[in-house]
Amino acid sequence: MDEFFSSNIVKTMNSKVEYNKQELCFDFSDFETQKSYEEEYALSRLLINLLLLIPGTYPNNPNMGVNIGKYEFELVTGQELAQIKDDIQTQINLYIPNSQVREIVVELVTDDLSGTKYLGVGFGITKRNSYPENLFVFFSQKNGQITYKSVLQEGN
């Protein structure tokens, strides 16, 4: 095997997820080309995927993922909220170290109208040469299924 090729394979297998400012996805754009997300939208996709990912999914990175679905949102305690925040921070430090996430907030949020409890995760993102942005992700559980809604809020 070519030495250059084999060294790049080993380097790739041992590398962390890089924040490339562009994230390709399996969807197609209106022009039938591969859809991609850039800058903070790419980072928000990476963060959401990291939250949903179950450790062991990727054999070459067996500890990657927070597995947010393992928590029972209706019964989550303050101690578990702190543990979730620590897990998220650890995952970001390991797998997206250059992400420019400056703050993480994890809270239990209750919808006043429906009484539904959501696990809310907020990320403060520092943008270069611009105002900071915030990513809010609200997770809910119903019949063992996890759903989420996310909002990327631009700073002023």
N, C-alpha and C positions, 0 to 999 in steps of 0.2 A: 504494500500500500504506500502511496505517496506520503512522504514525511510531512509536507505542508498540509495535506488533506487530513491526515490522522491527528496532527497537533490541533487543527481547527475543530475537529470533532470533540476532542477532550476539552478544549477551551469552552466550546458551546455547552457541553454537558455540565460543566462546573460553574457556568456563569449565572449571574442573577438576571432577573427580568429588567431590561433596560427601558427607561422612559424615553422613547424615541420621538416623542411629540407627534407620532402618527400610529394609529392602531387600525389594522385591516380587520374586516369582519366578513361573515359569509353572506351578507345581504348584498343586493345590487342597487345601484342608484337609478334614478329616473332615466338615465342614458344607457342602462344595461352594462355598466362597468362596475368593477368591484368597489363596494362602498368602503370608505375609510373615515376615521375620526382623527382630528388633529388637535394639538395643544392640550388645553384643559379638558376637552371632550374625550380625548384619548386617555388621559390620566383618570378621568372619572370612570371610564369603562374598565380600566385595569383595577381600580380600587373596588368596584362592585364585584368583579370576577374574583378578586382575592377574598372578599367577604363571604361569597357563596361557595367557594371551592372547598371540597372536603380533603383534608390531608390524606395522602396516599394515592390520589388520583393520578399524579405524575410520578412514576417510579424513580426518575432521576432527581426529583425534588420532593421526597416523601413527606416533608413537614410543611410544604407550602399549602396555605389555606387556613381560614379562620373557622369555617363550617358554622356560620351564624345560625343555621337551621337546627343545631343541636340544643338550643335553648328554648325553653317553653316561655314565650313572651308574656303570657298572662301571669306567670308566677315568678318572673325574674326578680332577684333581690339586688339591693345596692352593691353588695359584695360581688355579685356576678357581673353587674354593669362595669365595675372597676376592672374585673378580670377580662371582660370583652375588650375594653379600651386598651389594656396592656397587651392582649393578644394581637390586636390590630396594629399597634405601634411596633411590636416586634416583627410582624410580617412585613410591614412597610420598610423597616430598617434592613431586613434581610433581602427582600426581593424587589423593592423599588426604592433603592437608597437615594436616588437623585430626584425624587418626586416633587419636592418643594411643598410638601404638606407641613404646615406650621402648627396646626392645632387639630385635636380630635375630641369630639364630644359624643358621649353615648348616653342616651336617656330613654326612659319609658314614656311614651306619649299616648294619651287617651283622647279619642275623638269624642267631643262633647255630645254630638248628635246621636251617634250609633253606639257609643260606649266601647268601641273596638280599641284594643291596645296595640300599639305599634312600637317596635324597637327602632328608635331614631338614631342614626349615626350621622354626625356632621363633620366635615373636613374643611378647615381653613387652608386655602391654597394660595401661595404667593406667586403672583405672575411677574415675569420680568418686564420692566418698563411700563407697568400699568398698575391699575388698582387690583387689590386682592379679590379672589373669588371664593365662594363657599359652595360646597357640594353637600346636599342633604339627601339621605337615603332613608326611606321609611319601609321597614319590613313588617309584614303581617303573616299570620299562620291561620290556615283553615283546613281542617281534615288532613293534617300532615303535610300540606302543600305550603311552600314559601312563595309569597309574591312581594314585589317591591315597587315603589315609585321613587324616582329620583328627580331632583331639581338642581341645576347648576345656576347659581345666582351670581351675576356679575357685580362687582363692587363699584362704588361711585367715588 
